[in-house]
Amino acid sequence: MQRIACLLFALLLIVVGAFIVATTGQLPDRVASHFGAGNLANGWMTRGGYLAFMLAFALLFPVVIVGAVGWLPRVRAKSINIPHRDYWLAPSRRDATMATLASHACWLGCLLTVFIAGIHFAVLEANAAVPPRLPADFFWTLLAGFLAAVALWIGALYLRFRNVP
């Protein structure tokens, strides 16, 4: 399962990076990148600045989060906050526990990467309107879906470690 999660995460990083690069050319030279009251634009960036920011946000941020959740516990096992930590980190179970955390980290990275692609799509749609206006229904649905998915992710992680056999 860990291999599938990590491969999917890597594939999503490539696809989302390519999506951002391929579609940023559709944006105007002055990109509406922040939205306020009434979902109207109140912050702007150059197209090149937006591309650099979105690529960093879409590629680096998920990798940092995956590293923090999946790799950092190997370095600082005492900082792991899971139910029955001492049981799951016993030498006989430690490797399997770390593999599970790494797998869950990759799934979280997948969620983040798809969410950021959705944000980019919302910015594309917003800049296609005159004046630029964030598609509120899409954005709030995207955010609610992301939060629900993260809640499920947390629940799955908790369920995995809640019982000691």
HUQUIDA-V297335 format. One record per residue. RES is the residue in one small letter. SS is DSSP state (~ for helix, > for strand, _ for the rest). PSI is psi as a letter, one per 20 degrees, with the letter a starting at -180 (NA if undefined). D_FIRST is the distance of its C-alpha to the first C-alpha in Angstrom with 2 decimals. Layout:
res=<RES/RES>
ss=<SS/SS>
psi=<PSI/PSI>
d_first=<D_FIRST/D_FIRST>
This chain:
res=<m/q/r/i/a/c/l/l/f/a/l/l/l/i/v/v/g/a/f/i/v/a/t/t/g/q/l/p/d/r/v/a/s/h/f/g/a/g/n/l/a/n/g/w/m/t/r/g/g/y/l/a/f/m/l/a/f/a/l/l/f/p/v/v/i/v/g/a/v/g/w/l/p/r/v/r/a/k/s/i/n/i/p/h/r/d/y/w/l/a/p/s/r/r/d/a/t/m/a/t/l/a/s/h/a/c/w/l/g/c/l/l/t/v/f/i/a/g/i/h/f/a/v/l/e/a/n/a/a/v/p/p/r/l/p/a/d/f/f/w/t/l/l/a/g/f/l/a/a/v/a/l/w/i/g/a/l/y/l/r/f/r/n/v/p>
ss=<_/~/~/~/~/~/~/~/~/~/~/~/~/~/~/~/~/~/~/~/~/~/~/~/_/_/_/_/_/>/>/>/>/>/>/_/~/~/~/>/>/>/>/>/>/>/~/~/~/~/~/~/~/~/~/~/~/~/~/~/~/~/~/~/~/~/~/~/~/~/_/~/~/~/~/_/~/~/~/_/_/_/_/_/~/~/~/~/_/_/_/_/_/~/~/~/~/~/~/~/~/~/~/~/~/~/~/~/~/~/~/~/~/~/~/~/~/~/~/~/~/~/~/~/~/~/~/~/_/_/_/_/>/_/_/~/~/~/~/~/~/~/~/~/~/~/~/~/~/~/~/~/~/~/~/~/~/~/~/~/~/_/_/_/_>
psi=<h/g/g/g/g/h/g/g/g/g/g/h/g/g/g/g/g/h/g/g/g/h/i/h/i/i/q/r/h/o/p/o/i/q/q/c/p/j/j/q/p/j/q/q/r/q/g/g/g/g/g/g/g/h/g/g/g/h/g/g/g/h/g/g/g/g/g/g/h/h/h/h/h/h/h/m/h/i/i/p/n/q/q/l/g/h/g/h/j/q/h/i/i/g/g/h/g/h/g/g/h/g/g/h/g/h/h/h/h/g/g/g/g/g/g/h/h/h/g/g/g/h/h/g/g/g/i/i/q/o/r/p/p/p/n/g/g/g/g/h/g/g/g/g/g/g/h/g/h/h/g/h/g/g/g/g/g/g/h/h/j/h/q/p/NA>
d_first=<0.00/3.79/5.44/5.23/6.26/8.66/9.97/10.66/12.30/14.35/15.33/16.42/18.43/20.20/20.92/22.14/24.19/25.75/26.44/28.24/30.22/31.15/32.35/34.03/37.06/37.71/38.52/42.09/43.31/43.40/40.08/40.10/37.19/38.02/39.24/41.42/43.70/43.76/40.62/43.02/42.26/43.65/41.91/41.82/40.38/41.20/38.89/38.07/37.44/35.20/33.18/32.79/31.89/29.32/27.60/27.50/26.35/23.65/22.32/23.31/22.92/19.17/18.67/20.91/19.15/15.67/17.56/19.37/16.51/14.05/16.69/19.83/18.88/18.85/22.41/23.69/22.02/25.04/24.28/21.01/21.85/19.73/21.36/22.48/21.68/23.78/22.04/18.46/19.81/21.80/21.54/19.91/16.95/17.00/14.43/11.75/12.99/12.95/9.35/8.65/11.36/10.19/6.92/9.52/11.94/10.33/10.21/13.78/14.67/13.88/16.15/18.78/18.91/19.48/21.97/23.87/24.08/25.59/28.05/29.10/29.67/31.79/33.81/34.39/35.67/37.75/39.45/40.30/42.53/46.00/46.17/42.51/40.94/37.36/36.10/35.86/34.41/31.50/30.99/31.10/28.78/26.28/26.69/26.48/23.29/21.72/23.02/21.80/18.23/18.47/19.97/17.11/14.69/17.14/17.44/13.79/13.88/17.19/16.32/13.57/16.36/19.54/20.30/21.15/21.08>
